[in-house]
């Protein structure tokens, strides 16, 4: 039986319950998984200081695939530090409609948002100019832009879909213009993949009015942040989104990946068996696809989708199941799909 080693990064609030849900899936998978655990909870960070980050760096250097749970940011931001340590330059957020989840958007959405993970307006804290003005720098770098574009086109190639690049290049001619130039250049290497540019404000309206026209969307940092959360709102829950961060080698190939659920630590419901583990399980499904276990990844994502469609869901999205009960339902469906039911 095959075995994989991955890093599991623990966090705060509901994180232990999310980890428990992921581990409950392991017995129904047709391979072994070994978890190298790194505790980035606030208590652990307070106790160990920078030493715990050194442990994380060592673990992820040895095992370049990680599953991370939400962490508190009362002091430093672990996500920001990990992004800087490992040079994560691209974030991928798949967002799709789940039958059985109520929302105010009656169309079907199925998009992959690929965004630069660095730069934009997020890298500069800005400064005040006297009492009446303020200024902030907006940075776009060529290499992260190319990595994002390359990732988007590879994803579209795998899935047989089109790519749309989006920004405000007609206004931000230097910064967004540099981003779009990289997308145009990478597109020339994929002549069989439909590709177009769209202005970001127009794209937001387009996703709502004609969602069937959008598949893989690649964009600068803050645009992707806005678009991802809007898309999760359209499908009815931020808690049904997962995310992946990637770093690349000099040839543009993925060298390290970290998968995590969207959403926060939710300390108000921690330990009550009421949190929705779907996003964590979806992140785990994406991790499985990344390491080559595509059948298991599809089975897990399909099990979550089928459970929700059947009304087997947690209270936050209108169901009656607790965290463990929902996880058990998903595990049984995965086992049935993979033929590992014991």
PyMOL commands that set and color helices and strands:
alter all, ss='L'
color gray80, all
select helices_A, chain A and resi 15-28+42-48+50-62+78-86+142-159+175-187+200-209+211-213+221-235+238-240+267-269+278-290+294-309+315-317+323-338
alter helices_A, ss='H'
color red, helices_A
select strands_A, chain A and resi 3-10+32-39+65-68+90-96+110-116+127-129+133-135+163-167+195-199+216-219+242-248+254-261
alter strands_A, ss='S'
color yellow, strands_A
deselect
rebuild
show_as cartoon
